[in-house]
Amino acid sequence: MTQGGRGEPGAAPAGPGETRGVYLYRVFTENPVQVDATELRASAAEAGDRLSVESRALVWLAVAAGLFLRFYRIDCQSLWFDELLSATAAGAESLAQLFSAHLVHHTHPPGYGVLLWGWARLFGDSEVSLRMSSALAGAAGLLVFWQMMRRRFAEPVAAVALVLLALTYPGIHFAQEGRPYAILILLATVATALWLDMLVSVDAGTPVGAGPLARFLVVAVLASQAHYYGLALVVFEGLGLLALSAARGVSVRGPLVVAALLAASYAPWIGVMAGTARGYSGFEGPGRPGLVWLLTFGAFLLYNKNLLSALVAVALFVAPAVAQARLCRERLAELLRGRDARVLGLLFLVAVTTAVPMLVSQHTNILGHRYLVILCPAVYLLAAHWIVAATPTATAAVRLTFGVCALALAVEVPKFYRPHNEQWREAAAHALAKAGPGDAVVAVTFPELFRYYFRQAGRPQLPETARPEELLERLARVKAAGGRSLFVLRARDPGLEPQAEAALRNAAARADVVEFRHATVYRFEP
């Protein structure tokens, strides 16, 4: 039987110590009378262990919508700063240049950079191509989540969690971004599922076998190389497994071997991380994360808008629990009394993986909403347990989750596909469209990032690099040449040095200025 099953009205009465699902299973398997397979499936669905036809249809409708939204208008917005860093690295001429120029001093481990570099060699480095690896990982993540979690939890719980993953902000947004986060959600799903299996084995007093440990090690190495928060996830999972093994008197030799091998695989990058950490002089960021940060993280996991997410949270988590307060209390109490290692493991994982980075970030800010996408599988599964406990039937739970998320998407989807907060593509395109054959085009900040779009337009030699204090001299040369214009591109953030900013501002008084999000184009006439 699956974990977390529960009965629904109309199910056969259970005997002492039995759930209704177990009772039905015993009746149908011990009764010598032949039972029609359709009737057996219907009874199992009625007992809450399987999905009804309506629920299954809603789940697959949510998956279809989620798959569509992960690919829809994938190129509608410009690459933003971090994506352009990825694009620049992907354009390296060789693997050696990739490491020496882009990865050796990078905060993040090299896994995603190497993957994207190889991807660009095969499929090109256009916006669509760079984002396609994330879109495919996001699509695969839905199918993998369903296949893995429905074997470990009751189908209604897995189904509600799947709808949340399919139709909420993180899964959609990061599937359309040329960064490692969609891949991280996929790897976190697999790592968490394998870890839950090991917890169940240890909780029963059985040492984890070599096969499960080897599979977990492979996924742990991939997750840790994708992002250093992938490393955090599998480290906290390993600590939880070791703690439970010690509490149950189970040998910890296997988990310790896995920990040693994982540490060895990450060892070359520990020095880079330490050097990056030494570069921080103290706390950076808008404020130390606390209760407000936790609330905004909850909003981020839904629709990344505080008001909309609050309304969704009330509709999914508060209103059903209030309306079915007694039922909800009884089912949650039964769930906790059962001491299900999987549910307790999820609670541990979410609490520790959130608390430790928050404590570290009281001094040095290492915590961002996007980093904690590693918790999406665990958080959605816990949320699904709550929703299933607070609704009378499994069908009602799936129907409620699908309806609320579909309504929220109808409000929010248009904003998902508006331009990002940075318009590097539009700024480069404007300069290319206005510059004549003899005009000069220079960039005073991040020329290598602007150059990505010039390369896509077949002008890889542009823009040239210039320091802001050189602008007046460059403008004088343009005037002396006669008939030429000078186009200057700059990113609006981070700012320039005060002297350079003043030189650019003084020169700009004699220029046409076009503002874009995060980028500005100046046109100096002769």
HELIX and SHEET records of a PDB file:
HELIX    1   1 ARG A   20  GLU A   30  1                                  11    
HELIX    2   2 ALA A   37  ALA A   47  1                                  11    
HELIX    3   3 VAL A   53  PHE A   71  1                                  19    
HELIX    4   4 PHE A   81  ALA A   90  1                                  10    
HELIX    5   5 LEU A   95  LEU A   98  1                                   4    
HELIX    6   6 PHE A   99  LEU A  103  3                                   5    
HELIX    7   7 GLY A  111  PHE A  123  1                                  13    
HELIX    8   8 GLU A  127  MET A  149  1                                  23    
HELIX    9   9 GLU A  155  LEU A  167  1                                  13    
HELIX   10  10 TYR A  169  ALA A  175  1                                   7    
HELIX   11  11 TYR A  181  ASP A  203  1                                  23    
HELIX   12  12 ALA A  210  ALA A  226  1                                  17    
HELIX   13  13 TYR A  228  ARG A  248  1                                  21    
HELIX   14  14 ARG A  253  ARG A  278  1                                  26    
HELIX   15  15 LEU A  291  LEU A  302  1                                  12    
HELIX   16  16 ASN A  306  ALA A  313  1                                   8    
HELIX   17  17 VAL A  314  VAL A  318  3                                   5    
HELIX   18  18 ALA A  319  ALA A  323  1                                   5    
HELIX   19  19 ALA A  325  ARG A  337  1                                  13    
HELIX   20  20 ALA A  341  VAL A  360  1                                  20    
HELIX   21  21 HIS A  369  LEU A  375  5                                   7    
HELIX   22  22 CYS A  376  ALA A  390  1                                  15    
HELIX   23  23 ALA A  394  PHE A  416  1                                  23    
HELIX   24  24 TRP A  424  LYS A  434  1                                  11    
HELIX   25  25 PRO A  447  GLN A  456  1                                  10    
HELIX   26  26 PRO A  468  GLU A  470  5                                   3    
HELIX   27  27 LEU A  471  ALA A  481  1                                  11    
HELIX   28  28 PRO A  498  ALA A  508  1                                  11    
SHEET    1   A 5 GLU A 464  THR A 465  0                                        
SHEET    2   A 5 ALA A 440  ALA A 443  1                                        
SHEET    3   A 5 LEU A 486  ALA A 491  1                                        
SHEET    4   A 5 ALA A 519  PHE A 524 -1                                        
SHEET    5   A 5 ALA A 511  PHE A 516 -1                                        
END                                                                             
